[in-house]
């Protein structure tokens, strides 16, 4: 397996920052992550060591296997950030730095793989910046919450998907998050090619890192918006399986998205949708703070034009389309273990600032709810139910099987 190196495209007023290495070549700042180190953490550390620059909120831009010197290939994982105006202070690893105008001619000492990638990153950065606000954290900051979510909901997802995963073909996982389900699909169908898409560059960075560590050669991840697949996927891209899980609840464009996903199915292909209802949560015995926390989050969605109780909407859309419904089922897990109950507190904490900001909770009540979710709700005598989820498997009518 090729070694990994993280690289950052720092965009300043005069171009992209490059450093001159001892081979007299221009290269992007960055380096190899230490053992157990997250890519974003390694990138921030390398930037401070090599350039004296402190980065915040790096955006994942993509990855590429490159022959950095003859006979030596390295998987370069690229991030993007804007220059913050700090002075560049070089370490002894490099002899000089240079701001390179990507729209001008390529300097002779700048390798083509860096040049071509930097020229393509503008559209990625613009697409990422144009995405709408997402109320939850992403990337490394959300690792624990999404790991718990995966432990609770993945078993039923896997049971549902297993019958639709082709032995060979092309598979698309939209809204892939940290990529756990995409990894399972890639392992289950090693002869297939699997593409994971997510609008969050930070999610894609973690998904890419995890997949690379697993040695999966048939799995790639890419930043992409499910609302604008025509700008992300090639025009003739068709898939044998498309999965869309816990993604449509965050948008008000559900009908258009489902129709576009069906259009990307190849003959005999399946669109597998899994979406929840946030109003289905409850606990025994009844805790008012548990109910208040969920009600406030649902109200936040409605205030911003999104109904988080989306099961009825999804079913209405799917049953009204010219599609074959191959399967429809519900699931709802029980949440009783402390490590899983922490999901409720972690989710509320991420919503809390916005709930107070939009006057859906006052600061005092928000703190009371947080404290109660950390203590009373975590009591062994309290048991709760997770999200009720609708599972749908759709095929396009008129496409032969």
N, C-alpha and C positions, 0 to 999 in steps of 0.2 A: 504494500500500500504506500502511496506517495506521502511524504511528509507534508505537514500543513504550515502555511505561513499566512498571518493576517496582514492586510495592507489597507491603508486609508487614503482615499482621494480627498485631499483638503482643497476646497475651492475658494480662492481668494480673488480680489479685484484684478490681479494681473495674471491669473491663470491657476494652474494646479501645482501644488508643492511637490518638487522632486529633490532627492538627495543624491549626491555623487559618492559612489562607493569606491573602495580601493581598486576595483577593476576599471575605474574611470567611466563607469556606466551610470546613467541616471536611473534611480529606482524610487518607488513610492515608499514612504515611511512605513515601518511595521516590522514584524518578526514572528518567531515561533512562540506559541503559547507554552508555558510550563506545564508539567504534568498536573492534571486536574483543574487547570485554569480555564475559565470561560473565555470565549473568543473576544467578547467586548472588553473584559478585564485585561486580557493580554494586549489588546490594541491600545487601551488607555495607558497602560504601563510603558509600552514601547514608544508611544508618542512623547511621553514625558522624558524618557531616557535619551531618545535620539534627537529630539527637537526642542525640548523644554516647553512643549505646548500641552495645556490641559484640555482634554476633549470632554464634551458632554453630549449625550444623546446621539451617538453614532448610528447611522442608518445602514443596514445591510444592503449591498448593491449587487451581489452575485459572486460566483466562484468560477475558477477556470484552472485546469491542469496545464502547466507551462514548463517548457524546457528552459530553466533559468540559466544554466550553463550546459555545454554539450554533454549529453548522456545523463543529465540529472533533471528529473521532473519533480515539480513541487505543486501541490494543490494550493493555489492562491485564493484566499477568501477576502473579498473586497468590501470595505465600508466607505461611506460617504459622509462628509461633514463640511460645514461652512467655517472658514477661517474667522477666528474671533479677535484678531488684531494684536495678539501677543507677539513679542519679539521671538524670532527663531534662534534658539541657542543649541548649536550642534554638539554632540558628543564626539569622542575620538573615533567612532565607527565610520564617520563620513568626513569628507574633505571640504565640501561646499554644498550649498543648496541653490535651487533655481525655481522661479515661478514660470511655468511653461504654458503658453497660450495654445490650447488644444485645437483652436480653429486656424492656427498658422501651420507652417511646415514642421514636420517631425525632426527634432534634433538628431544628428547621426548617432549619438551615444545613448539614445533612449530606445530600449527594446520595443519591438513592434507589439508584443502581447500587452505591455502596459499601455501603449498608445491607443490601440484599438479598443481596449476596454474603457479607457477614460473617455473616448469619443462617444461611446454608447451609454455612459452613465447618466447623461443629462436627462434623457427621457425617463429613466428609472427614478431619479431624484424628483422630477416634476410630478410623476405619477404618485409617488409616496406622499409628497407634500400636499397633493390635492385631495387625498382621502379624507373622509369626514371623521369627526371626532368619535373616538371609541371610549366608553366610560371606564374601562378596566385597564390595568397596567399590562405591559407586554414584555416579552423577552425574559431576561434573567430576573427581573423584579417580580415576575408573576410565576416563576418556576414552581414554587410550592403549591399555589392554588390550583394550577393546571395539573400538577402531578396527582393531587387528591381527586380532582375531577376525573382524571383518567382511571384511577383505581376504582372509582364508584361506577362509572358509566361504560367503560370500555368492554367489560365482559358481555353485556347485552348487545352492544354494537357489533362485536366480533361474531356472536351467535347469529345476528341478523344478516351480516354481510357475507358470511362464509359461503352461503349457497350461490352468491352472485359473482364471486371473484373468479375471473376466467383463468384457465391454465396457462394461456398465453394471450398477449394482446397489449392494448394501451389503456392505462387507468389514470384518472384525474381525481385528486382529492382537493376540493376547493374549501377555503377556510380551514386549512390544515393545522393551524396553531403550532404547537411544538413538534408535530409530526408523528405522534405515537401510532395512530391508526395507519398512516401511510407506510410506516416501517413494518407494521404487521402485514399489510397487504403485500409489500415487496418481498418479505420473507416467505409468505404463503404461496406466492406466485412468482418464483425466481425467473421464469422465462418471459414474464411481462415487463414492460417499462412503466414506471409509476412517476407521475409528476404531482408535487404538492404545491398549491398556491395559497398565499395569504397576503392581505393588504398590508400587514405589519412587517416591516423590514426586520424588526427585532425578533419576532416570532420565527421568521425564516432563518435568521442567523442561528438560533438555537437548534432548529430542526436540522439544518445542514450539518452542524457540528455533531449532533447525535447520530445522524445517518452515516457520516464519515467514520465515526468511532466504531460503528457496527460493521463496517466493511461492506455495506450494501452497494453493489455496482449498478443495480437497475433502478435506483431511486434518486431523483433530483428535486430540488426545491427552487421556487422562483417567486419574487414579489409580483403580485397581480391582484386586480380588483375584480371580484365576481360580478360586479355591476357593469363592467366594461371588458368582457372577455374578448371581444373582437379586437381590442387594442393589445391584448396579451398573447393570445394563441394565434398560430399561423392560420390562414383562411381555410386550409384543407385539413385541419386537425380534427379527427374523430376518435371517439373513445369507446371501448367495450364496457367500461364501468366508470361512472362518475359518482363520487360520494359528496354529499353536502350535509354537514353535521353541525348543529348549534351555530349556524351562520346566518340563516334567514331571519332569525328573531331580532337581529341587530339592524335590519333595513326595512324601509317601507316600499321597496321595489320588488316584492316577492314574486308577483305574477310574471314580470318581465324577465327576472332571473331564472325562474323555473323553465320558462319557454326557451330561453337561450341555452340552458343546459341540455334540454331535450334535443335541441337542434345540433348539438355537438356529439350526439350519440351515433355510433355506427350501426348498421343493420344488426338487430339482435342484442344491442347494448342495453344496459340498465342504468337508470338514475336512481340512486339510493338516497333518500332524504330522511334525516332525523332532526326533529325540532321539538322544543319543550313548551310547557306552559308554566310560567312563574307563579301563577295563582294556585297551582296545585300543591304547593308546599304546606305542610302542617306538622305540628309536634304534639306528643302526648306525654305528660299532661299539658294542657294549653298554657302557653306563655305569651302574654300580650306583646312583649318586646320582639319576639320572633315574628308575630303577625305584623307588627308595625314596621319592622325592617323590610319585609317583603312588600308590604303595601306601598312604602315610600319609593322603593326601586321601580315597581310597576308604574307608579304615578310619574316618576322621572321620565320613563320611556314615553308615556302618553303626552307629557308636556313637550317632548321633542319630536312628536309625530310618529312614534314607534310603539306598537302594541306588543309587549313581551308575552302576552298570553296568546300565542300565535297558532296554536293547534287548529282551531276552527278555521282560521284564515288559510292555512296551508291546505287543509282538506278541501275547502271550498274551491281553491284555485286548481288543485290537482284533479278533482272530480269534474271540473268544468272544462278541462282541456281535452283535446283530441289525442288522448294517450291511453295505453293499456295499463291498468293498475294491477300489478302482478301480486302484490302483497300489501296488507295494511294491518298494523298491530300497535298495541300500546305496551309500555313498560313503565315501572315506577319502583326504584330501589328503596330499601329501608336503610336509614343512616343511624347507627347506634354507637359505633366505635368512636372514641374520642378523637383519634387521628383523622377520621372522616368528618366528624361534626365540626372540626376547625374550618371546613370549607365555608360555612355560613358566616362566621366571624370575618374571615379573610375577604370574602366577597363584599360584605357590608362596609368594611374599612376602606375598600377601594372606591366604593360609591359615595362614601360619607361626605367628602369635601364638596362634591357636586350637589348632593342633596341639601346641604346647608346653604350653598351658594345660590341655589334656585328657590330657596324659601319653602322647601318641602318638609324640612325639619329645622327646628332651631338648634343651635349648637349644644345647649344643655341637654335636650332630649336625645340628640345623636350620641352624646357621651354616655348617657344612661343606657341606651340600647347596646353600645359597644361593650360596656362593662358587664351587662347582664349576659350577653352572648358569650363572653369569655368565662363566666362563672356559672350562673344558674343553668344556662342551656347545656353546659358541659357536664352537668351532674349525671352520674350513671343511671339515675332513675328517669331521665328524660330520653325519649326516643322520637325520631322524626322520620318523615318520608321525604325523599328527594323529588326531583322534577318528574312529572308525568311526561313521557316522550312519545310522540307519534312517529312510527317507522313506516315509510312508504317505499315501494319499489315500482318504478314506472318505466315503460318502454314506449317508444314512439309508434303510433298507429301507422300502418302502411309500410313499415320497414321490415323486410322479411327476416325470419328467425332461422 
